[in-house]
Amino acid sequence: MPTAYKVQFGEPFRDQKPGTSGLRKSSKQFEQPHYLESFVEAIFRTLPGVQGGTLVLGGDGRYGNRRAIDVILRMGAAHGLRHVITTIDGILSTPAASNLIRKNNAIGAIILSASHNSGGPDGDFGVKINGSNGGPAPESLTNAIYSCTQNLEEYLIVDHLPISLKEVGKHSIGAMTIEVVDGVEDYISLMQKLFDLDKISSFIKEDFTIVFDALNAVTGPYAKRLLEDLLQAPSGTVRNSIPLEDFGGCHPDPNLTYAKDLADLLLKEQRYSFGAACDGDGDRNMILGRACFVNPSDSLAVLTANASCAPAYSSGLKGVARSMPTSAAVDVVAKQLDIPCFETPTGWKFFGNLLDSDRITLCGEESFGTGSNHVREKDGLWAVLFWLQILSVKQCSVVDLMSQHWRRFGRHYYSRHDYESIPTHIAHGLYEKFELMLPELIGTSFGGSSVQHADNFSYVDPVDSSVTNGQGLRVILQDGSRVVLRLSGTGTQGATIRVYLEQYAPPEANLNQNPQLALKDLIADFNSLSEITSLTGMVKPTVIT
């Protein structure tokens, strides 16, 4: 049996931010001596149930994935783990990991991914912790991990040759068993319980052509099995299907900028009836129809309005939740369906409490993430299948479904403008300056209406009464329009300024405007007031969605 030994590394590890469910940095930083190990040590010292427990382990296949799995296995053995469940080649999507946690009563998972960030030696890497419910680690755990990192000077590990992950099988490191499973099969079985795949298959064979772009990331093997094998879509339906360490140069972020090739196929060339893409770790999704881009906020609203089309949700929904920056499109649907609708801070962990307490069934964020109570993560392929299920029942196109939806509920014109890689001090300076303006804005004219309310959003969790403050600056207008300003830390260079713009048009209004045109007054007034161009030096956003 290998003997555990301590490795001293001197300076305390200080890179994780309080409250975050993991660590996301450049690949080069993770290759520094003891860098990965020190963070993993903090996880094993604070995650409940490590001694004698079962852990799920895998990642999106990016550069560093295999080395990190080897390190974590050897450290897990040193810390007394009884059982580790990993996957062939270590390839495991985030929603599939959530499912494995729940199915195997694991203490949690370590998921190796930087989500939608680029990969490779010059890209990014990440280590994320999920809890025993299958969702992102709660703040109580992440804060404990953060506190632990502040004083670490050593870690515990054993020596052992790398475990082969080439095929299903069992291995051991001392008393710890490593079970290599087919990371795809359990997830596919779950999808078969939720949807009528035979109906979807029949629909797409009737001249309803589909295409899916895995962006050389984790969903490739899952999508091939689902779309081409089970649904019997033509070979080649899944593009960029092999997970690559650098994603083949793709930026695995499913939006109109980074999935431009797919968008062109649907929006310009109009070669397919339906298109979709997922991100690096498989939890985000983009939905497209012929000449139709589905805004993620609208996607949540459409799924909610048509949930009964899917067998798993045919008996109705307990409720629905959206993150604060997400448009209020789903609020209108929930009101008509007479179900609760919750507005939460950004972060899937806030949905976890609502799901675990059975208060909601569906949830979603504007950042291309939707999910349900089947796991405790957003789930990209689940959303793709849900859309195909609705279309197969309604026997219509994406654009027809969207038109029907807007004629019933009205349309929330909505857009997000991202200004990426802004020097941190400039981004924070702009944010703080705008926050100071909020009290003076009430009652003034803004985007063709008057400001009714302005604040920095705070949230009282209805389950545990915890309070979360400072979640984003809101300017709410009398006609229901909104502007939201947030800072994002998902990048590894500088900060990202995110501006969310929303304007409601009732069912009887013109519902076919270009969103940027419909929002032009809001955009102009915000840009002028915030001085975002002069302060950042950027004449336009990096990404518009």
C-alpha positions as CSV (number, residue, x, y, z in Angstrom):
1,M,0.0,0.0,0.0
2,P,1.5,3.4,-0.9
3,T,2.4,5.6,2.0
4,A,1.0,9.1,2.2
5,Y,3.5,11.9,2.7
6,K,3.5,15.6,3.2
7,V,4.8,18.1,0.7
8,Q,5.8,21.6,2.0
9,F,5.3,24.4,-0.4
10,G,5.9,27.6,1.7
11,E,3.8,30.5,0.7
12,P,0.0,30.2,1.4
13,F,-2.2,29.8,-1.5
14,R,-4.4,32.9,-2.0
15,D,-6.0,32.8,-5.5
16,Q,-9.5,31.6,-4.9
17,K,-12.2,34.3,-4.3
18,P,-14.6,34.0,-1.3
19,G,-17.9,32.5,-2.3
20,T,-16.8,31.0,-5.6
21,S,-17.4,27.3,-6.3
22,G,-14.0,26.7,-7.7
23,L,-10.8,28.2,-9.2
24,R,-10.4,29.3,-12.8
25,K,-7.0,30.6,-13.9
26,S,-4.7,30.3,-16.9
27,S,-3.3,26.9,-17.8
28,K,0.2,28.3,-17.1
29,Q,-0.7,29.1,-13.5
30,F,-2.0,25.6,-12.9
31,E,1.3,24.2,-14.1
32,Q,3.3,26.1,-11.5
33,P,4.7,23.8,-8.8
34,H,2.2,22.9,-6.1
35,Y,-0.5,25.2,-7.5
36,L,-3.1,22.6,-8.3
37,E,-2.2,20.5,-5.3
38,S,-2.6,23.3,-2.8
39,F,-6.2,24.0,-3.9
40,V,-7.1,20.3,-4.0
41,E,-5.7,20.0,-0.5
42,A,-8.0,22.7,0.7
43,I,-10.9,20.9,-0.9
44,F,-10.1,17.6,0.8
45,R,-9.6,19.2,4.2
46,T,-13.1,20.9,4.1
47,L,-15.4,18.8,1.9
48,P,-17.6,16.7,4.3
49,G,-17.3,13.0,4.2
50,V,-14.0,12.6,2.5
51,Q,-12.8,9.9,4.8
52,G,-14.5,6.7,3.6
53,G,-16.5,8.6,1.0
54,T,-17.3,8.4,-2.7
55,L,-16.2,11.2,-5.0
56,V,-17.1,11.8,-8.7
57,L,-14.1,13.1,-10.8
58,G,-13.8,14.2,-14.4
59,G,-13.7,17.1,-16.8
60,D,-14.2,18.6,-20.2
61,G,-11.0,17.2,-21.7
62,R,-9.1,20.4,-22.0
63,Y,-5.3,20.7,-21.6
64,G,-4.3,19.7,-18.1
65,N,-7.4,17.4,-17.5
66,R,-5.5,14.1,-17.4
67,R,-2.6,15.4,-15.3
68,A,-5.1,16.9,-12.8
69,I,-7.0,13.6,-12.5
70,D,-3.8,11.8,-11.7
71,V,-2.9,14.3,-9.0
72,I,-6.4,14.3,-7.5
73,L,-6.5,10.5,-7.4
74,R,-3.2,10.3,-5.5
75,M,-4.3,13.0,-3.1
76,G,-7.7,11.4,-2.6
77,A,-6.0,8.1,-1.6
78,A,-3.8,10.0,0.8
79,H,-6.9,11.6,2.4
80,G,-8.8,8.3,2.9
81,L,-11.3,8.4,0.1
82,R,-12.9,4.9,-0.3
83,H,-14.2,5.2,-3.9
84,V,-13.7,7.5,-6.8
85,I,-16.0,7.3,-9.9
86,T,-14.3,8.7,-13.0
87,T,-14.9,8.2,-16.7
88,I,-13.3,6.9,-19.9
89,D,-10.5,9.4,-20.8
90,G,-11.8,11.5,-17.9
91,I,-14.4,13.1,-20.1
92,L,-17.4,14.1,-18.1
93,S,-19.9,17.0,-18.6
94,T,-21.0,19.0,-15.7
95,P,-24.7,17.9,-15.8
96,A,-23.6,14.3,-16.2
97,A,-21.4,14.7,-13.1
98,S,-24.4,16.1,-11.2
99,N,-26.3,13.0,-12.2
100,L,-23.6,10.6,-11.1
101,I,-23.3,12.3,-7.7
102,R,-27.0,11.9,-7.1
103,K,-27.2,8.4,-8.5
104,N,-24.3,7.1,-6.4
105,N,-24.9,9.1,-3.2
106,A,-21.5,10.7,-3.6
107,I,-20.1,13.3,-1.3
108,G,-19.7,15.5,-4.3
109,A,-17.5,16.0,-7.4
110,I,-14.4,17.7,-8.6
111,I,-15.1,18.9,-12.1
112,L,-12.1,20.0,-14.2
113,S,-13.2,22.7,-16.5
114,A,-13.0,26.4,-17.1
115,S,-16.5,26.2,-18.6
116,H,-16.8,28.4,-21.7
117,N,-13.2,29.8,-21.6
118,S,-10.7,28.8,-24.2
119,G,-8.4,25.9,-23.6
120,G,-4.9,24.7,-24.4
121,P,-1.4,25.6,-23.0
122,D,-2.2,29.3,-23.6
123,G,-5.8,29.0,-22.5
124,D,-7.5,28.5,-19.2
125,F,-8.1,25.7,-16.7
126,G,-10.4,25.3,-13.8
127,V,-11.3,23.2,-10.7
128,K,-14.9,23.3,-9.6
129,I,-16.5,21.7,-6.5
130,N,-20.0,20.3,-6.5
131,G,-21.8,19.2,-3.3
132,S,-23.6,16.1,-2.3
133,N,-26.9,17.4,-3.8
134,G,-25.2,17.4,-7.2
135,G,-25.1,21.2,-7.5
136,P,-22.4,23.8,-7.2
137,A,-20.9,23.9,-3.7
138,P,-22.8,26.1,-1.3
139,E,-21.2,29.3,0.0
140,S,-20.7,27.7,3.4
141,L,-18.4,25.2,1.8
142,T,-16.7,27.5,-0.6
143,N,-16.0,30.0,2.1
144,A,-14.5,27.2,4.3
145,I,-12.3,26.2,1.3
146,Y,-11.2,29.8,0.9
147,S,-10.4,30.2,4.5
148,C,-8.3,27.0,4.4
149,T,-6.3,28.2,1.4
150,Q,-5.2,31.3,3.4
151,N,-3.0,29.3,5.7
152,L,-1.9,26.2,3.7
153,E,1.7,25.3,3.7
154,E,1.6,21.6,2.8
155,Y,-0.4,18.9,1.1
156,L,-0.8,15.2,1.5
157,I,-0.2,12.8,-1.5
158,V,0.9,9.3,-2.4
159,D,3.2,8.0,-5.1
160,H,1.5,5.8,-7.8
161,L,1.7,5.2,-11.5
162,P,-1.1,6.9,-13.5
163,I,-4.3,4.9,-13.7
164,S,-5.5,3.9,-17.2
165,L,-8.7,5.6,-18.2
166,K,-8.9,4.0,-21.7
167,E,-11.8,1.6,-20.9
168,V,-14.4,0.7,-18.3
169,G,-12.9,-1.1,-15.3
170,K,-11.8,-1.0,-11.7
171,H,-8.4,-0.1,-10.3
172,S,-7.1,0.7,-6.8
173,I,-4.6,2.9,-5.1
174,G,-4.1,1.3,-1.7
175,A,-7.5,1.0,-0.1
176,M,-9.2,3.4,-2.5
177,T,-11.1,1.9,-5.5
178,I,-11.2,3.8,-8.8
179,E,-14.1,2.9,-10.9
180,V,-13.9,4.0,-14.6
181,V,-17.4,4.1,-16.1
182,D,-18.9,5.1,-19.4
183,G,-19.5,8.8,-18.7
184,V,-22.2,9.0,-21.4
185,E,-24.4,6.0,-20.7
186,D,-25.9,7.1,-17.3
187,Y,-26.7,10.5,-18.7
188,I,-28.4,9.0,-21.8
189,S,-30.5,6.8,-19.6
190,L,-31.7,9.8,-17.7
191,M,-32.7,11.6,-20.9
192,Q,-34.7,8.6,-22.0
193,K,-36.7,8.9,-18.8
194,L,-37.5,12.6,-19.4
195,F,-38.3,12.7,-23.1
196,D,-40.1,10.7,-25.8
197,L,-37.1,10.2,-28.0
198,D,-39.1,8.0,-30.5
199,K,-41.4,11.0,-31.2
200,I,-38.5,13.3,-31.7
201,S,-36.8,10.8,-34.0
202,S,-39.9,10.5,-36.1
203,F,-40.2,14.3,-36.4
204,I,-36.6,14.9,-37.5
205,K,-37.0,12.3,-40.2
206,E,-39.8,14.2,-41.7
207,D,-37.7,16.9,-43.5
208,F,-36.8,18.6,-40.2
209,T,-33.1,18.9,-40.5
210,I,-30.9,19.5,-37.4
211,V,-27.3,20.3,-36.7
212,F,-25.3,20.5,-33.5
213,D,-21.9,22.0,-32.8
214,A,-20.0,20.5,-29.9
215,L,-17.1,23.0,-30.4
216,N,-14.6,20.2,-29.9
217,A,-15.6,20.1,-26.2
218,V,-17.2,17.7,-23.8
219,T,-20.7,17.3,-25.4
220,G,-19.4,15.7,-28.6
221,P,-19.6,12.1,-27.3
222,Y,-23.0,12.7,-25.6
223,A,-24.5,14.4,-28.7
224,K,-23.2,11.7,-31.1
225,R,-24.9,9.0,-28.9
226,L,-28.1,11.0,-28.5
227,L,-28.6,12.6,-31.9
228,E,-27.0,10.3,-34.4
229,D,-27.4,6.9,-32.6
230,L,-30.7,7.2,-30.7
231,L,-32.5,9.8,-32.7
232,Q,-31.0,8.5,-36.0
233,A,-30.1,11.9,-37.3
234,P,-27.7,11.6,-40.3
235,S,-24.0,11.0,-39.7
236,G,-22.3,14.3,-39.5
237,T,-25.2,16.0,-37.7
238,V,-22.8,16.6,-34.8
239,R,-20.0,18.9,-35.8
240,N,-16.7,19.2,-34.0
241,S,-17.6,16.1,-32.0
242,I,-14.2,15.1,-30.6
243,P,-13.1,16.7,-27.4
244,L,-9.7,18.3,-27.9
245,E,-7.2,19.7,-25.4
246,D,-7.4,23.2,-27.1
247,F,-10.9,22.7,-28.5
248,G,-9.4,22.7,-32.0
249,G,-9.0,26.5,-31.7
250,C,-12.7,26.9,-31.0
251,H,-13.8,29.2,-28.2
252,P,-16.3,26.9,-26.5
253,D,-18.9,29.6,-25.7
254,P,-22.2,29.0,-27.5
255,N,-23.2,32.5,-28.6
256,L,-23.5,34.3,-31.9
257,T,-19.9,35.5,-31.8
258,Y,-18.0,32.3,-30.8
259,A,-20.3,29.9,-32.6
260,K,-20.4,32.0,-35.7
261,D,-20.0,29.1,-38.1
262,L,-23.1,27.4,-36.7
263,A,-25.0,30.7,-36.6
264,D,-24.2,31.3,-40.3
265,L,-25.6,27.9,-41.3
266,L,-28.9,28.8,-39.7
267,L,-29.3,32.6,-40.0
268,K,-27.5,33.3,-43.3
269,E,-27.5,30.1,-45.3
270,Q,-30.6,28.8,-43.7
271,R,-29.5,25.2,-44.4
272,Y,-31.1,23.6,-41.4
273,S,-34.5,23.7,-39.6
274,F,-32.8,23.6,-36.1
275,G,-29.4,24.2,-34.7
276,A,-27.8,24.1,-31.3
277,A,-24.4,24.3,-29.6
278,C,-23.1,23.7,-26.1
279,D,-20.1,25.1,-24.2
280,G,-16.9,23.5,-22.9
281,D,-18.4,21.5,-20.0
282,G,-21.8,21.0,-21.5
283,D,-24.0,23.1,-19.2
284,R,-24.8,26.0,-21.5
285,N,-26.8,25.9,-24.8
286,M,-27.7,28.1,-27.8
287,I,-30.8,27.4,-29.8
288,L,-31.3,28.5,-33.4
289,G,-34.0,28.0,-36.0
290,R,-33.9,28.8,-39.7
291,A,-33.5,32.5,-39.7
292,C,-34.2,32.7,-36.0
293,F,-31.9,33.1,-33.0
294,V,-33.6,32.2,-29.7
295,N,-32.6,34.5,-26.9
296,P,-31.8,32.5,-23.7
297,S,-34.3,34.4,-21.7
298,D,-37.0,33.6,-24.2
299,S,-35.9,30.0,-24.2
300,L,-36.7,29.6,-20.5
301,A,-40.1,31.2,-21.1
302,V,-40.9,28.9,-24.0
303,L,-39.9,25.8,-22.1
304,T,-42.0,26.9,-19.2
305,A,-45.1,27.6,-21.4
306,N,-44.8,24.3,-23.2
307,A,-43.5,22.0,-20.5
308,S,-46.4,19.6,-20.7
309,C,-45.1,18.5,-24.1
310,A,-42.4,16.5,-22.4
311,P,-43.4,13.3,-20.5
312,A,-41.4,14.3,-17.4
313,Y,-43.2,17.6,-17.0
314,S,-46.7,16.7,-18.3
315,S,-48.3,16.9,-14.8
316,G,-47.4,20.5,-14.4
317,L,-44.6,22.6,-12.8
318,K,-44.1,23.4,-9.2
319,G,-42.7,26.8,-10.1
320,V,-39.9,28.5,-12.0
321,A,-36.9,30.7,-11.2
322,R,-34.7,33.0,-13.1
323,S,-31.5,35.0,-12.3
324,M,-32.0,38.7,-11.8
325,P,-30.3,39.8,-15.1
326,T,-32.5,37.3,-17.0
327,S,-35.5,39.0,-18.7
328,A,-38.9,38.9,-17.2
329,A,-40.3,36.9,-20.1
330,V,-40.8,33.9,-17.9
331,D,-42.5,36.0,-15.2
332,V,-45.4,36.7,-17.6
333,V,-45.7,33.0,-18.4
334,A,-45.6,32.0,-14.8
335,K,-48.4,34.5,-14.0
336,Q,-50.6,33.1,-16.6
337,L,-49.9,29.5,-15.5
338,D,-50.5,30.6,-11.9
339,I,-47.2,29.1,-10.6
340,P,-44.6,30.8,-8.4
341,C,-41.7,32.7,-10.1
342,F,-38.5,33.5,-8.1
343,E,-35.9,36.1,-9.0
344,T,-32.4,35.0,-7.7
345,P,-28.9,36.2,-7.8
346,T,-26.7,34.9,-10.6
347,G,-25.3,31.5,-9.8
348,W,-26.8,28.0,-10.1
349,K,-26.4,27.3,-6.4
350,F,-29.3,29.7,-5.6
351,F,-31.6,27.5,-7.8
352,G,-30.3,24.5,-5.8
353,N,-32.1,25.5,-2.6
354,L,-35.4,26.0,-4.5
355,L,-35.0,22.7,-6.3
356,D,-34.1,20.8,-3.2
357,S,-37.1,22.2,-1.4
358,D,-39.4,21.3,-4.3
359,R,-40.5,24.9,-4.9
360,I,-39.5,25.0,-8.6
361,T,-39.2,22.6,-11.5
362,L,-37.5,24.7,-14.2
363,C,-34.9,27.4,-13.9
364,G,-32.6,29.4,-16.1
365,E,-30.1,32.2,-16.6
366,E,-29.7,34.6,-19.5
367,S,-26.1,33.4,-19.9
368,F,-27.3,30.4,-22.0
369,G,-28.1,28.2,-19.1
370,T,-31.4,26.3,-18.4
371,G,-32.2,23.3,-16.3
372,S,-34.7,21.5,-14.2
373,N,-35.1,19.2,-11.1
374,H,-33.5,16.2,-13.0
375,V,-30.0,17.4,-11.9
376,R,-28.7,20.3,-9.9
377,E,-26.9,22.0,-12.8
378,K,-27.8,23.8,-16.0
379,D,-27.9,21.2,-18.8
380,G,-27.2,22.1,-22.4
381,L,-28.2,18.9,-24.1
382,W,-31.3,18.5,-21.9
383,A,-32.4,21.9,-23.3
384,V,-31.7,20.9,-26.9
385,L,-33.9,17.7,-26.4
386,F,-36.6,19.7,-24.7
387,W,-36.8,22.1,-27.6
388,L,-36.9,19.2,-30.1
389,Q,-39.6,17.6,-28.0
390,I,-41.8,20.7,-28.0
391,L,-41.3,21.2,-31.8
392,S,-42.2,17.5,-32.4
393,V,-45.4,17.8,-30.5
394,K,-46.4,21.2,-32.0
395,Q,-45.2,20.1,-35.4
396,C,-43.9,23.5,-36.2
397,S,-40.7,25.4,-36.9
398,V,-38.7,27.4,-34.3
399,V,-39.7,30.8,-35.8
400,D,-43.4,29.7,-35.8
401,L,-43.1,28.6,-32.1
402,M,-41.5,31.9,-31.2
403,S,-44.2,33.9,-33.0
404,Q,-47.0,32.0,-31.3
405,H,-45.4,32.6,-28.0
406,W,-45.0,36.3,-28.5
407,R,-48.6,36.7,-29.7
408,R,-49.8,35.1,-26.5
409,F,-47.4,36.6,-23.9
410,G,-45.9,39.6,-25.6
411,R,-42.2,40.0,-26.3
412,H,-39.3,41.1,-24.1
413,Y,-36.8,42.6,-26.4
414,Y,-33.5,41.8,-24.6
415,S,-29.8,42.0,-25.2
416,R,-26.6,41.6,-23.2
417,H,-23.5,43.7,-24.1
418,D,-20.2,42.3,-22.8
419,Y,-17.1,44.4,-22.6
420,E,-14.3,41.9,-22.0
421,S,-10.8,42.1,-20.6
422,I,-11.3,45.6,-19.1
423,P,-8.5,46.5,-16.6
424,T,-10.0,45.7,-13.2
425,H,-9.6,49.2,-11.7
426,I,-11.4,50.8,-14.7
427,A,-14.3,48.3,-14.6
428,H,-14.7,48.7,-10.9
429,G,-14.5,52.5,-11.2
430,L,-17.2,52.6,-13.8
431,Y,-19.4,50.4,-11.7
432,E,-18.9,52.4,-8.5
433,K,-19.6,55.7,-10.3
434,F,-22.8,54.4,-11.8
435,E,-23.9,53.1,-8.4
436,L,-23.5,56.5,-6.9
437,M,-25.8,57.9,-9.6
438,L,-28.7,55.5,-8.8
439,P,-30.6,57.7,-6.3
440,E,-30.5,60.7,-8.6
441,L,-32.0,58.7,-11.5
442,I,-35.4,58.0,-9.9
443,G,-38.0,60.1,-11.7
444,T,-35.8,61.1,-14.6
445,S,-36.3,60.2,-18.2
446,F,-34.4,57.2,-19.5
447,G,-34.9,55.3,-22.8
448,G,-38.2,56.9,-23.5
449,S,-39.8,56.2,-20.1
450,S,-39.1,57.4,-16.5
451,V,-37.1,55.7,-13.9
452,Q,-39.3,54.1,-11.2
453,H,-36.7,52.2,-9.2
454,A,-32.9,51.9,-9.0
455,D,-30.9,49.8,-6.6
456,N,-28.1,47.2,-6.1
457,F,-30.0,44.0,-6.1
458,S,-30.1,41.9,-2.8
459,Y,-31.8,38.5,-2.2
460,V,-33.3,36.9,0.8
461,D,-33.3,33.1,0.2
462,P,-36.9,31.9,0.9
463,V,-35.6,28.5,2.0
464,D,-32.8,29.3,4.5
465,S,-33.3,33.1,4.9
466,S,-29.7,33.8,4.0
467,V,-29.1,37.3,2.5
468,T,-27.0,37.9,-0.6
469,N,-26.1,41.6,-1.3
470,G,-24.5,43.5,-4.1
471,Q,-25.7,41.4,-7.0
472,G,-25.9,44.1,-9.7
473,L,-27.2,47.6,-10.4
474,R,-30.8,47.8,-11.6
475,V,-32.6,50.7,-13.3
476,I,-36.3,49.8,-13.6
477,L,-38.5,52.0,-15.7
478,Q,-42.2,52.8,-15.5
479,D,-43.0,50.8,-18.6
480,G,-41.3,47.7,-17.3
481,S,-38.1,48.2,-19.2
482,R,-34.8,47.6,-17.4
483,V,-31.1,48.2,-17.5
484,V,-28.8,46.1,-15.4
485,L,-25.1,46.5,-14.9
486,R,-22.9,43.8,-13.5
487,L,-19.2,42.8,-13.2
488,S,-18.2,39.3,-14.1
489,G,-15.2,37.4,-12.9
490,T,-15.5,34.4,-15.2
491,G,-12.5,35.6,-17.3
492,T,-8.9,35.2,-16.3
493,Q,-7.7,38.6,-17.7
494,G,-9.1,41.8,-16.2
495,A,-12.8,42.1,-15.7
496,T,-15.9,41.8,-17.9
497,I,-18.6,44.6,-17.8
498,R,-22.0,43.2,-18.6
499,V,-24.9,45.5,-19.5
500,Y,-28.4,43.9,-19.8
501,L,-31.1,45.8,-21.6
502,E,-34.8,44.9,-21.7
503,Q,-38.0,46.4,-23.1
504,Y,-41.4,44.8,-23.1
505,A,-43.8,44.9,-26.0
506,P,-47.4,43.6,-25.4
507,P,-49.0,41.1,-27.7
508,E,-50.7,43.7,-29.8
509,A,-47.5,45.7,-30.5
510,N,-45.0,45.2,-33.4
511,L,-43.2,42.1,-32.3
512,N,-40.8,41.7,-35.2
513,Q,-38.3,44.4,-34.7
514,N,-34.5,43.8,-34.5
515,P,-33.7,43.7,-30.8
516,Q,-30.8,46.2,-31.1
517,L,-33.2,48.6,-32.9
518,A,-35.9,48.2,-30.4
519,L,-33.5,48.8,-27.6
520,K,-31.6,51.7,-29.2
521,D,-32.9,54.4,-26.9
522,L,-32.0,52.4,-23.8
523,I,-28.6,51.7,-25.2
524,A,-27.9,55.3,-26.1
525,D,-29.0,56.7,-22.8
526,F,-27.0,54.1,-20.8
527,N,-23.9,54.6,-22.9
528,S,-24.1,58.3,-22.5
529,L,-24.8,58.3,-18.7
530,S,-22.2,55.7,-17.9
531,E,-19.5,57.1,-20.2
532,I,-18.6,53.5,-21.0
533,T,-16.9,54.3,-24.3
534,S,-14.6,57.0,-22.9
535,L,-13.8,55.1,-19.7
536,T,-13.1,51.7,-21.3
537,G,-11.7,53.0,-24.7
538,M,-14.1,50.5,-26.4
539,V,-16.4,51.9,-29.1
540,K,-18.6,48.7,-29.1
541,P,-19.0,45.6,-26.9
542,T,-16.8,42.6,-27.4
543,V,-19.9,40.3,-27.6
544,I,-23.6,41.2,-28.2
545,T,-26.2,38.5,-27.4
